[in-house]
Amino acid sequence: MNFASDNWAGAAEEVIAAVVAESRKVAPAYGRDPLSASVEAEFSRIFEREVAVFFVATGTAANGLSLAAVSRPAGLIFCHKAAHVISEEAGGPEFATGGAKLIGMPGRQAKITGAALAEVLKLYPAETVRHGQAAAVSISQTTELGGVYRPADISVIGAVARQAGIALHMDGARFANAVASRNASPAELTWRAGVDVMSFGGTKNGALAAEAVIFFDPAKAANMPFLRQRMGQLLSKNRLIAAQFAALFADGLWLRLASHANEMAGQLAAALEHVPGARLAFPAPANEVFAILPAERAANAIKAGAMFYEWHTDSLMPDEMPGKGEALYRLVTSFRTEAREIEEFIKLLR
């Protein structure tokens, strides 16, 4: 009964097999091998346009490098106040950008809106020299509270960003789950809606340590090879990351794994509705379920062996706060979650 995180789930067998098979071969290092080139071409096919792809080992590195590539001196980067880039990466984006400042914004289910972004940008006019200059906006797909941006939502944010002359970055650590949940294509959820650069997550989707930075205009990636080297993310055995993505993309495995995780989350969310005193804090369109539970029931379930976390409430709106004797909990499903785990967990809570 592990609902702690999809990071706990390990790697898919197909990914492990692909790494083992590629490990038996000898090929050029630092991404100059045929497999890396073929996987980069596959990214272009998936996104329905030519893209520039840079493999890295972690999501934090992907986010930092993405924002470094689009930042400017003393740049301001706008995001939700719960976003991973501002709350969980130990100042990594600020370090990578050489001193950019992240500006946190409120919003339901950790989403920002185009209208809110437009209002915040008014506080930082370009002609004023007493603050940094707007450089980028970053959105998470899925969000840190389990939400999923629709293409229309992103389009409005993208339009505001374009008008302000700033870049739109997407932290896509769980992008596969968003694609699987929205019945929208990768292109519709990214560049067609105005996204300039994204961090494409593989690790939470069944890979070992495989992430990528994707530029939807390759011309804007001119400085990325240098930035990646400087950040220590130019991996000599790049092809072993490429092998993981090759396995995930083969026969649509990446979306099958994400769809399973989403389906399990849907079953979990539906079952929680029948637990006395429990309610969903938000809709659960992807693989993260946020529920408000009686604290005593949750504590007893944890003592009995269920693994999940009480979650902080500082990003909730006033009408979303737990009541007396309650707390907010995060439960995450993965490609390894089984229906029996959900059944056992619900029995414990009841």
C-alpha positions as CSV (number, residue, x, y, z in Angstrom):
1,M,0.0,0.0,0.0
2,N,2.5,2.5,-1.2
3,F,1.0,5.9,-2.1
4,A,4.1,7.9,-1.0
5,S,5.3,8.9,-4.5
6,D,5.7,7.6,-8.0
7,N,9.5,8.1,-7.4
8,W,9.3,5.1,-5.2
9,A,8.1,2.8,-8.0
10,G,11.4,1.8,-9.5
11,A,11.8,1.4,-13.2
12,A,9.8,-0.5,-15.8
13,E,11.1,-3.8,-16.9
14,E,11.2,-2.7,-20.5
15,V,13.4,0.3,-19.6
16,I,15.8,-2.0,-17.6
17,A,16.0,-4.4,-20.5
18,A,16.8,-1.6,-23.0
19,V,19.6,-0.2,-20.8
20,V,21.1,-3.7,-20.4
21,A,20.9,-4.3,-24.2
22,E,22.6,-1.0,-25.0
23,S,25.2,-1.5,-22.3
24,R,26.5,-4.5,-24.3
25,K,27.4,-2.3,-27.2
26,V,30.2,0.1,-27.9
27,A,29.3,3.5,-29.3
28,P,30.6,7.1,-29.4
29,A,30.2,9.1,-26.1
30,Y,28.6,12.4,-25.2
31,G,25.5,11.9,-27.4
32,R,27.3,11.4,-30.7
33,D,25.9,7.9,-31.1
34,P,23.1,6.7,-33.5
35,L,20.6,5.8,-30.7
36,S,20.7,9.3,-29.2
37,A,20.1,10.8,-32.7
38,S,17.2,8.4,-33.4
39,V,15.5,9.2,-30.0
40,E,15.9,12.9,-30.6
41,A,14.1,12.4,-33.9
42,E,11.4,10.5,-32.1
43,F,10.8,13.5,-29.8
44,S,10.2,15.5,-33.0
45,R,7.7,13.0,-34.2
46,I,5.9,13.0,-30.9
47,F,5.7,16.8,-30.8
48,E,4.8,17.1,-34.5
49,R,7.7,19.5,-35.3
50,E,11.4,19.7,-35.2
51,V,12.7,20.1,-31.6
52,A,16.1,20.4,-30.0
53,V,16.6,17.7,-27.3
54,F,19.1,17.7,-24.4
55,F,19.2,14.7,-22.1
56,V,20.0,15.3,-18.4
57,A,19.8,13.1,-15.3
58,T,17.4,15.0,-13.0
59,G,14.3,17.1,-13.2
60,T,16.0,19.8,-11.1
61,A,18.8,20.0,-13.6
62,A,16.2,20.1,-16.5
63,N,14.3,23.0,-14.9
64,G,17.5,25.0,-14.0
65,L,18.9,24.6,-17.5
66,S,15.6,25.4,-19.2
67,L,15.3,28.6,-17.2
68,A,19.0,29.5,-17.6
69,A,18.6,29.3,-21.4
70,V,15.8,31.9,-21.4
71,S,16.7,34.1,-18.5
72,R,18.5,37.5,-18.5
73,P,20.6,39.4,-15.9
74,A,18.6,39.8,-12.7
75,G,15.7,38.1,-14.5
76,L,12.3,37.6,-12.9
77,I,10.7,34.2,-13.3
78,F,7.0,33.9,-12.4
79,C,5.4,30.6,-11.2
80,H,2.9,29.3,-8.7
81,K,4.1,29.7,-5.1
82,A,3.9,25.9,-4.6
83,A,5.8,25.2,-7.9
84,H,8.7,22.7,-7.6
85,V,11.1,25.2,-9.0
86,I,10.5,27.6,-6.2
87,S,9.7,25.4,-3.2
88,E,11.6,22.1,-3.7
89,E,14.9,22.7,-5.6
90,A,17.1,24.4,-3.0
91,G,17.6,27.5,-5.1
92,G,18.8,25.4,-8.1
93,P,17.1,27.6,-10.7
94,E,18.5,30.7,-9.1
95,F,22.0,29.1,-9.2
96,A,21.7,27.9,-12.7
97,T,20.5,31.3,-14.0
98,G,23.2,33.2,-12.2
99,G,20.9,35.0,-9.9
100,A,17.4,35.1,-11.3
101,K,14.5,35.7,-8.8
102,L,11.5,33.5,-8.7
103,I,8.2,35.2,-8.0
104,G,5.5,33.0,-6.4
105,M,1.8,33.5,-7.3
106,P,-1.4,32.1,-5.7
107,G,-3.9,30.0,-7.6
108,R,-6.3,27.1,-7.1
109,Q,-4.8,23.6,-7.3
110,A,-1.4,25.2,-7.8
111,K,-2.3,26.7,-11.2
112,I,-1.7,30.2,-12.3
113,T,-3.9,32.0,-14.9
114,G,-3.1,34.3,-17.7
115,A,-5.2,37.1,-16.1
116,A,-3.2,36.8,-12.8
117,L,0.1,36.8,-14.7
118,A,-0.9,39.9,-16.6
119,E,-1.6,41.7,-13.3
120,V,1.6,40.6,-11.7
121,L,3.6,41.8,-14.7
122,K,2.2,45.3,-14.2
123,L,4.2,45.4,-11.0
124,Y,7.5,45.0,-12.8
125,P,7.5,47.5,-15.8
126,A,10.4,47.1,-18.1
127,E,11.3,50.8,-17.9
128,T,12.0,50.7,-14.1
129,V,15.6,50.0,-13.1
130,R,14.9,49.3,-9.4
131,H,13.9,45.7,-9.8
132,G,14.8,42.8,-12.1
133,Q,13.4,42.4,-15.6
134,A,10.7,39.9,-16.4
135,A,12.3,36.9,-18.1
136,A,10.0,33.9,-18.0
137,V,7.0,32.2,-16.6
138,S,7.0,28.6,-15.5
139,I,4.0,26.2,-15.1
140,S,4.0,22.7,-13.9
141,Q,2.2,19.9,-15.8
142,T,0.8,18.3,-13.7
143,T,0.7,20.8,-10.9
144,E,2.0,20.3,-7.4
145,L,-1.5,19.8,-6.2
146,G,-2.5,17.3,-8.9
147,G,-4.1,19.7,-11.4
148,V,-3.8,19.5,-15.1
149,Y,-3.7,22.6,-17.4
150,R,-5.9,22.4,-20.4
151,P,-4.5,23.6,-23.8
152,A,-6.8,26.7,-23.5
153,D,-5.4,27.5,-20.1
154,I,-1.9,27.4,-21.4
155,S,-2.7,29.4,-24.5
156,V,-3.9,32.3,-22.4
157,I,-0.7,32.2,-20.3
158,G,1.3,31.9,-23.5
159,A,-0.3,34.9,-25.1
160,V,0.4,37.1,-22.0
161,A,4.0,35.9,-22.0
162,R,4.4,36.7,-25.7
163,Q,3.0,40.1,-25.3
164,A,5.4,40.7,-22.4
165,G,8.3,39.4,-24.4
166,I,9.1,36.6,-22.0
167,A,9.4,32.8,-22.4
168,L,7.0,30.2,-21.2
169,H,8.6,27.1,-19.6
170,M,6.8,24.0,-18.6
171,D,8.0,21.7,-15.8
172,G,6.8,18.4,-17.3
173,A,7.9,16.0,-14.6
174,R,4.5,14.2,-14.9
175,F,3.8,15.3,-18.5
176,A,2.9,11.8,-19.5
177,N,0.1,11.7,-16.9
178,A,-1.2,15.0,-18.2
179,V,-1.2,13.8,-21.8
180,A,-2.9,10.6,-20.7
181,S,-5.6,12.5,-18.7
182,R,-6.5,15.3,-21.1
183,N,-7.1,13.5,-24.4
184,A,-4.9,16.1,-25.9
185,S,-1.7,15.6,-27.9
186,P,1.8,16.6,-26.7
187,A,1.8,19.3,-29.3
188,E,-1.5,20.7,-28.1
189,L,-0.3,20.8,-24.5
190,T,3.0,22.6,-25.4
191,W,4.1,24.6,-28.4
192,R,0.7,25.0,-30.0
193,A,-0.4,26.6,-26.8
194,G,2.7,28.8,-26.6
195,V,5.3,26.8,-24.6
196,D,8.9,27.7,-25.6
197,V,10.9,25.2,-23.6
198,M,10.0,22.3,-21.3
199,S,11.5,19.8,-18.9
200,F,10.3,16.4,-20.1
201,G,10.1,13.9,-17.3
202,G,10.9,10.2,-17.7
203,T,11.9,9.2,-14.2
204,K,8.4,9.3,-12.7
205,N,7.1,7.5,-15.8
206,G,9.2,4.4,-15.3
207,A,12.7,5.4,-16.2
208,L,15.9,5.2,-14.0
209,A,17.3,8.7,-14.3
210,A,16.1,10.1,-17.6
211,E,14.9,13.7,-18.2
212,A,15.2,16.0,-21.2
213,V,15.1,19.6,-22.0
214,I,13.0,20.3,-25.1
215,F,13.2,23.5,-27.2
216,F,10.4,23.9,-29.6
217,D,12.4,26.4,-31.6
218,P,15.9,24.8,-32.1
219,A,17.4,28.2,-32.9
220,K,16.7,29.2,-29.3
221,A,18.9,26.4,-28.0
222,A,22.2,27.8,-29.4
223,N,23.7,28.3,-25.9
224,M,22.4,25.1,-24.4
225,P,25.4,22.8,-25.1
226,F,27.6,25.2,-23.1
227,L,25.1,25.5,-20.3
228,R,24.7,21.8,-20.0
229,Q,28.4,21.2,-19.8
230,R,28.9,23.9,-17.3
231,M,26.1,22.4,-15.1
232,G,27.8,19.0,-15.2
233,Q,24.9,17.4,-17.1
234,L,26.7,16.5,-20.4
235,L,26.7,12.7,-19.7
236,S,29.4,10.6,-21.3
237,K,27.1,7.6,-21.7
238,N,24.2,9.7,-23.0
239,R,23.0,6.7,-25.0
240,L,21.9,5.0,-21.8
241,I,19.4,7.8,-21.1
242,A,18.4,7.7,-24.8
243,A,17.8,3.9,-24.4
244,Q,15.3,4.5,-21.7
245,F,13.3,7.0,-23.7
246,A,13.5,4.6,-26.7
247,A,11.9,1.9,-24.5
248,L,9.3,4.3,-23.2
249,F,8.3,5.5,-26.6
250,A,8.2,2.0,-28.2
251,D,4.6,1.1,-28.9
252,G,3.4,4.0,-26.7
253,L,4.6,2.4,-23.5
254,W,5.0,5.8,-21.8
255,L,1.3,6.6,-22.2
256,R,0.2,3.1,-21.2
257,L,2.2,3.4,-18.0
258,A,0.8,6.9,-17.3
259,S,-2.7,5.8,-18.1
260,H,-2.5,2.9,-15.6
261,A,-1.3,5.3,-12.9
262,N,-4.1,7.7,-13.7
263,E,-6.7,4.9,-13.7
264,M,-5.5,3.7,-10.3
265,A,-5.8,7.3,-9.0
266,G,-9.3,7.4,-10.3
267,Q,-10.2,4.2,-8.5
268,L,-8.6,5.5,-5.3
269,A,-10.4,8.9,-5.5
270,A,-13.8,7.1,-6.1
271,A,-13.2,4.8,-3.2
272,L,-12.2,7.6,-0.8
273,E,-15.7,9.1,-1.3
274,H,-17.1,6.2,0.7
275,V,-14.8,6.6,3.7
276,P,-16.6,8.3,6.6
277,G,-15.4,11.8,7.1
278,A,-13.2,11.8,3.9
279,R,-13.5,14.1,0.9
280,L,-11.4,15.0,-2.1
281,A,-9.6,18.3,-1.8
282,F,-9.4,18.7,-5.6
283,P,-10.4,16.7,-8.7
284,A,-7.8,14.1,-9.5
285,P,-7.4,14.0,-13.3
286,A,-3.9,12.5,-13.2
287,N,-2.1,10.3,-10.7
288,E,-2.1,12.4,-7.6
289,V,-5.0,12.4,-5.2
290,F,-5.2,15.1,-2.5
291,A,-7.8,14.2,0.1
292,I,-8.9,15.7,3.4
293,L,-9.1,12.9,5.9
294,P,-9.9,12.5,9.6
295,A,-6.4,12.7,11.1
296,E,-7.0,9.8,13.4
297,R,-8.1,7.5,10.6
298,A,-5.0,8.5,8.5
299,A,-2.6,7.9,11.5
300,N,-4.1,4.5,12.1
301,A,-3.7,3.6,8.4
302,I,0.0,4.7,8.5
303,K,0.6,2.6,11.6
304,A,-0.9,-0.4,9.9
305,G,1.6,-0.1,7.0
306,A,0.1,2.3,4.5
307,M,2.6,4.8,3.1
308,F,1.4,8.3,2.2
309,Y,2.1,11.8,3.4
310,E,0.3,14.6,5.2
311,W,0.7,17.6,3.0
312,H,1.2,21.3,3.8
313,T,-1.7,23.6,3.4
314,D,0.1,26.9,2.7
315,S,-1.0,26.9,-0.9
316,L,-4.6,26.2,-0.3
317,M,-7.3,28.9,-0.7
318,P,-9.2,29.8,2.5
319,D,-12.3,27.7,1.5
320,E,-10.1,24.7,0.9
321,M,-8.6,24.4,4.3
322,P,-9.2,21.2,6.5
323,G,-11.4,21.5,9.5
324,K,-10.8,20.5,13.1
325,G,-9.5,17.0,13.4
326,E,-8.7,16.8,9.7
327,A,-5.6,17.2,7.6
328,L,-4.6,17.3,3.9
329,Y,-2.9,14.2,2.5
330,R,-1.3,13.4,-0.8
331,L,-1.6,9.9,-2.3
332,V,0.3,9.1,-5.5
333,T,-0.3,6.2,-7.8
334,S,2.2,4.8,-10.3
335,F,2.6,2.3,-13.1
336,R,3.2,-0.3,-10.4
337,T,0.1,0.4,-8.3
338,E,-2.4,-2.5,-8.1
339,A,-6.1,-2.4,-7.4
340,R,-5.7,-4.7,-4.4
341,E,-3.5,-2.0,-2.7
342,I,-6.4,0.4,-3.0
343,E,-8.8,-2.1,-1.6
344,E,-6.6,-2.9,1.4
345,F,-6.0,0.8,2.0
346,I,-9.7,1.7,2.0
347,K,-10.4,-1.2,4.4
348,L,-7.8,0.3,6.8
349,L,-9.3,3.8,6.6
350,R,-12.8,2.5,7.1
